[in-house]
Amino acid sequence: MTVDPQQQARVEVRGLTKQFGSLKAVDNLSFSVEPGRITGFLGPNGAGKTTTLRMLLGLVRPTSGSATIGGQPYAHLRTPQHVVGAALEATNFHPGRSGRDHLRVMADTAHVDSGRVDEMLEMVGIPAAARQRAGGYSMGMRQRLALAGALLGDPQVLLLDEPANGLDPEGIRWLRMLLRHLSGQGKTILISSHMLSEVEQTVDDVVIIANGKLIRQGAIGDLPTEHVSTVRTSEPRQLIAALTTSGLQASEVDGSIQVVGRDLVRIGDVAFRAGLPIHELRTNENDLEKLFFELTSAEGNRNTEGAA
């Protein structure tokens, strides 16, 4: 029987629970990560994100429930490095070994052709540092080396924990473009991150947890955030008054006017009739940060356990 390639690359968490003594780090958690999409795995520190990723990789045994990749637990995968690439921390290397030698050891273990090593060093942008000892790498270079290791076996699934840590703005932009390229190849990508503004520009879907429990999931474009438009003018008080008189809710925030709703034509017409200049008029994207803090600070969702 032929296995659907999409099924092979799907990540599924079902009723996943992990108890450490009296601490319930993950609590009956269920979600899926689909091929060809980038999913942001979000939650406050201690929400249970890293514990969940470690259970997906077979590093922690669940108390109950399941975490599978292509319908199988990680331990049952015949060639795991060719199915799953993971970077949970940027310190899993010998500090006295060069970046190239670190990847060569990984390639030997995964039965990957050694030519793939230089290919990955080029892809992540550190070929010039390949002969340097990894212990002298900056945090950003360590992140790139960890990502090269995760990609070494050309896996179908990528599990990345805080991959943008230590990257400068150019590096973050590079990472975003790389992840988009990989998802365009049909790879399944799950990234844990606390950089909400960057996540909002990168991911297709989000899974938000608190205290080990799922509190929201779905496509980022479908998140139930308030629709707001931004207006800039040299006469903010007069424009706010005109907008309010026309039945629109408007207020000044950090030098701009925030208007509830996305009817830019109506807002522009109000300003025109009032004889007021407009320097900027746009609809805001979904405000993931606002939604995140609303959800995670709600009663019952505040972090009380301190899970990893």
C-alpha positions as CSV (number, residue, x, y, z in Angstrom):
1,M,0.0,0.0,0.0
2,T,1.4,3.4,-1.0
3,V,1.6,5.9,1.9
4,D,0.3,9.4,1.2
5,P,3.4,11.8,1.2
6,Q,1.3,14.4,3.0
7,Q,0.5,11.8,5.8
8,Q,4.3,11.0,6.1
9,A,5.1,14.6,6.9
10,R,2.2,15.4,9.3
11,V,2.9,16.0,12.9
12,E,0.1,15.0,15.3
13,V,-0.2,15.5,19.0
14,R,-3.2,13.8,20.6
15,G,-4.1,14.0,24.3
16,L,-0.5,14.5,25.2
17,T,0.2,14.8,28.9
18,K,3.4,14.9,30.9
19,Q,3.5,14.8,34.7
20,F,6.7,15.5,36.6
21,G,5.8,14.6,40.2
22,S,3.1,17.1,41.2
23,L,3.9,19.3,38.1
24,K,1.7,18.8,35.0
25,A,4.0,20.2,32.3
26,V,1.7,19.3,29.4
27,D,-2.0,18.8,30.0
28,N,-4.1,16.8,27.4
29,L,-2.7,18.7,24.5
30,S,-3.9,18.1,20.9
31,F,-3.0,19.8,17.7
32,S,-1.7,19.0,14.1
33,V,1.0,20.5,12.0
34,E,0.4,20.2,8.2
35,P,2.9,19.8,5.4
36,G,3.7,22.9,3.4
37,R,2.9,25.2,6.2
38,I,4.9,27.0,8.9
39,T,3.2,26.7,12.4
40,G,4.2,28.9,15.3
41,F,4.2,27.2,18.6
42,L,3.6,29.9,21.2
43,G,3.2,30.3,24.9
44,P,4.7,32.1,27.9
45,N,7.9,30.8,29.4
46,G,7.0,27.7,31.3
47,A,4.0,26.9,29.1
48,G,5.2,23.4,28.1
49,K,6.5,24.1,24.6
50,T,10.0,22.6,25.0
51,T,8.6,19.6,26.9
52,T,6.2,19.0,24.0
53,L,9.0,19.2,21.4
54,R,11.1,16.8,23.5
55,M,8.2,14.3,23.6
56,L,7.8,14.6,19.8
57,L,11.5,13.6,19.5
58,G,11.3,10.8,22.0
59,L,13.6,12.6,24.5
60,V,10.8,12.6,27.1
61,R,8.3,9.8,27.6
62,P,4.7,11.0,27.8
63,T,2.6,10.2,30.8
64,S,-0.3,9.6,28.4
65,G,-1.4,10.5,24.9
66,S,0.7,10.4,21.7
67,A,3.1,12.5,19.6
68,T,3.7,11.2,16.1
69,I,5.4,12.1,12.9
70,G,3.9,10.6,9.8
71,G,1.7,8.5,12.1
72,Q,4.6,7.0,14.0
73,P,6.4,7.8,17.2
74,Y,9.9,9.2,16.6
75,A,11.5,6.0,18.1
76,H,9.8,3.9,15.4
77,L,11.2,5.9,12.4
78,R,13.6,3.8,10.4
79,T,15.7,6.7,9.2
80,P,14.8,9.5,11.6
81,Q,17.4,12.1,10.4
82,H,15.8,11.8,6.9
83,V,12.3,12.4,8.3
84,V,12.8,14.9,11.1
85,G,15.3,17.7,11.5
86,A,15.4,19.3,15.0
87,A,17.3,22.2,16.6
88,L,16.2,22.5,20.2
89,E,19.3,24.3,21.4
90,A,22.3,25.9,19.8
91,T,24.9,24.3,22.1
92,N,24.8,20.6,21.1
93,F,28.3,20.5,19.7
94,H,31.9,20.0,21.0
95,P,33.4,23.5,21.5
96,G,36.8,22.3,20.3
97,R,35.5,20.9,17.1
98,S,35.1,23.0,13.9
99,G,31.7,23.6,12.5
100,R,32.5,21.4,9.4
101,D,33.8,18.6,11.6
102,H,30.6,18.8,13.8
103,L,28.5,18.3,10.7
104,R,30.7,15.6,9.3
105,V,30.2,13.6,12.5
106,M,26.4,14.1,12.2
107,A,26.5,13.1,8.5
108,D,28.3,9.9,9.3
109,T,25.8,9.0,12.0
110,A,22.9,9.7,9.6
111,H,24.5,8.0,6.6
112,V,24.5,11.2,4.6
113,D,27.0,11.9,1.9
114,S,29.8,14.2,3.2
115,G,29.2,16.5,0.2
116,R,26.0,17.6,1.9
117,V,28.1,19.2,4.7
118,D,29.5,22.0,2.6
119,E,26.2,22.4,0.9
120,M,24.5,23.1,4.2
121,L,27.3,25.4,5.4
122,E,26.7,27.4,2.3
123,M,23.0,27.4,2.7
124,V,23.1,28.8,6.3
125,G,25.7,31.3,5.4
126,I,28.7,30.3,7.4
127,P,31.2,28.7,4.9
128,A,34.0,31.1,5.9
129,A,33.7,30.0,9.6
130,A,33.5,26.3,8.8
131,R,37.1,25.6,9.9
132,Q,36.8,27.7,13.1
133,R,36.2,26.0,16.4
134,A,32.4,26.1,17.2
135,G,33.2,27.1,20.7
136,G,34.2,30.5,19.4
137,Y,31.0,31.1,17.4
138,S,28.7,33.9,18.2
139,M,25.2,33.0,19.2
140,G,23.9,33.8,15.7
141,M,26.5,31.5,14.1
142,R,25.6,28.7,16.5
143,Q,22.0,29.0,15.5
144,R,23.0,28.7,11.9
145,L,25.2,25.7,12.6
146,A,22.3,24.1,14.5
147,L,20.0,24.7,11.5
148,A,22.5,23.2,9.1
149,G,22.6,20.1,11.3
150,A,18.8,19.9,11.3
151,L,18.7,20.1,7.5
152,L,21.6,17.7,6.9
153,G,19.4,14.7,6.1
154,D,17.0,16.7,3.9
155,P,14.1,15.9,6.3
156,Q,10.4,16.3,5.6
157,V,9.7,17.8,9.1
158,L,11.6,20.6,10.9
159,L,11.2,21.2,14.7
160,L,12.9,24.4,15.7
161,D,13.0,25.9,19.2
162,E,13.6,29.7,19.2
163,P,15.6,29.6,15.9
164,A,15.9,33.4,15.7
165,N,17.6,33.8,19.1
166,G,20.9,35.6,18.6
167,L,20.3,36.5,15.0
168,D,20.6,40.2,13.9
169,P,17.9,41.8,11.8
170,E,19.5,40.7,8.6
171,G,19.8,37.1,10.0
172,I,16.1,37.1,11.0
173,R,15.1,38.2,7.5
174,W,17.3,35.5,6.0
175,L,15.7,32.9,8.4
176,R,12.2,34.0,7.4
177,M,13.0,33.6,3.7
178,L,14.7,30.2,4.2
179,L,11.7,28.9,6.1
180,R,9.4,30.1,3.4
181,H,11.5,28.4,0.8
182,L,11.4,25.1,2.7
183,S,7.7,25.2,3.3
184,G,7.3,25.9,-0.4
185,Q,9.0,22.5,-0.9
186,G,6.2,20.9,1.1
187,K,8.1,20.5,4.3
188,T,6.3,20.6,7.7
189,I,7.7,23.3,10.0
190,L,7.0,23.8,13.6
191,I,8.8,26.7,15.3
192,S,8.6,27.6,19.0
193,S,9.3,31.3,19.5
194,H,8.7,34.3,21.8
195,M,9.4,36.9,19.1
196,L,5.7,37.5,18.3
197,S,6.2,40.3,15.7
198,E,8.6,38.1,13.7
199,V,6.2,35.1,14.1
200,E,3.4,37.2,12.7
201,Q,5.4,37.8,9.5
202,T,6.6,34.2,9.1
203,V,4.0,31.6,10.0
204,D,0.8,30.4,8.4
205,D,-0.7,28.8,11.5
206,V,-0.4,29.3,15.3
207,V,-0.8,27.0,18.2
208,I,-1.0,28.9,21.5
209,I,-0.7,27.1,24.9
210,A,-0.6,28.1,28.5
211,N,0.0,25.9,31.5
212,G,0.5,23.0,29.1
213,K,-3.1,23.4,27.7
214,L,-4.2,24.5,24.3
215,I,-5.9,27.8,24.3
216,R,-6.1,28.8,20.6
217,Q,-5.1,27.3,17.2
218,G,-5.7,28.1,13.6
219,A,-4.6,30.0,10.5
220,I,-3.0,33.3,11.5
221,G,-5.3,35.2,9.0
222,D,-8.3,33.8,10.8
223,L,-7.4,34.9,14.3
224,P,-10.3,36.8,16.0
225,T,-8.4,40.1,16.4
226,E,-10.1,43.5,16.3
227,H,-10.0,45.2,12.8
228,V,-8.2,48.5,13.2
229,S,-6.9,51.1,10.8
230,T,-4.0,53.6,11.3
231,V,-4.2,57.2,10.2
232,R,-1.5,59.8,10.4
233,T,-2.1,63.6,10.1
234,S,-0.7,66.9,11.3
235,E,-4.0,67.7,12.9
236,P,-4.9,64.7,15.0
237,R,-7.4,66.3,17.4
238,Q,-9.5,67.8,14.6
239,L,-9.5,64.5,12.7
240,I,-10.4,62.5,15.7
241,A,-13.3,64.9,16.3
242,A,-14.4,64.6,12.7
243,L,-14.2,60.8,12.7
244,T,-16.1,60.5,16.0
245,T,-18.9,62.9,14.7
246,S,-19.2,60.5,11.7
247,G,-19.8,57.5,14.0
248,L,-16.3,56.0,14.0
249,Q,-14.3,55.1,17.1
250,A,-10.9,56.8,17.0
251,S,-8.2,57.5,19.5
252,E,-4.5,58.7,19.4
253,V,-1.9,56.1,20.1
254,D,1.8,56.8,19.9
255,G,1.5,59.6,17.4
256,S,-1.0,58.0,15.1
257,I,-4.8,57.7,15.1
258,Q,-6.2,54.2,15.6
259,V,-9.7,53.8,14.0
260,V,-11.9,50.8,14.7
261,G,-12.8,49.2,11.4
262,R,-11.1,48.8,8.0
263,D,-13.2,51.1,5.8
264,L,-10.4,53.2,4.4
265,V,-12.6,55.0,1.9
266,R,-14.9,56.2,4.6
267,I,-12.0,57.4,6.7
268,G,-10.5,59.2,3.8
269,D,-13.9,60.8,2.9
270,V,-14.3,62.1,6.4
271,A,-10.8,63.7,6.3
272,F,-11.4,65.2,2.9
273,R,-14.7,66.8,3.9
274,A,-13.1,68.2,7.0
275,G,-10.3,69.7,4.9
276,L,-7.6,67.8,6.9
277,P,-4.4,66.3,5.4
278,I,-3.6,62.6,5.6
279,H,0.0,61.4,5.6
280,E,-0.7,57.7,6.1
281,L,-3.8,55.6,5.9
282,R,-3.6,51.8,6.1
283,T,-5.3,48.8,7.7
284,N,-3.4,47.0,10.4
285,E,-2.5,43.3,10.2
286,N,-3.8,40.9,12.8
287,D,-2.3,41.9,16.1
288,L,-0.9,38.6,17.3
289,E,0.9,40.2,20.3
290,K,-2.3,41.7,21.6
291,L,-4.3,38.5,21.2
292,F,-1.4,36.5,22.8
293,F,-1.4,38.6,25.9
294,E,-5.2,38.7,26.1
295,L,-5.3,34.9,26.0
296,T,-2.3,34.1,28.2
297,S,-3.3,36.6,30.9
298,A,-6.9,35.5,31.1
299,E,-8.1,33.9,34.3
300,G,-7.1,30.2,34.3
301,N,-4.4,30.7,31.6
302,R,-1.8,32.6,33.7
303,N,1.4,30.6,34.2
304,T,1.2,29.0,37.7
305,E,3.1,25.8,37.1
306,G,6.5,26.9,35.7
307,A,6.6,24.1,33.1
308,A,9.4,24.1,30.5
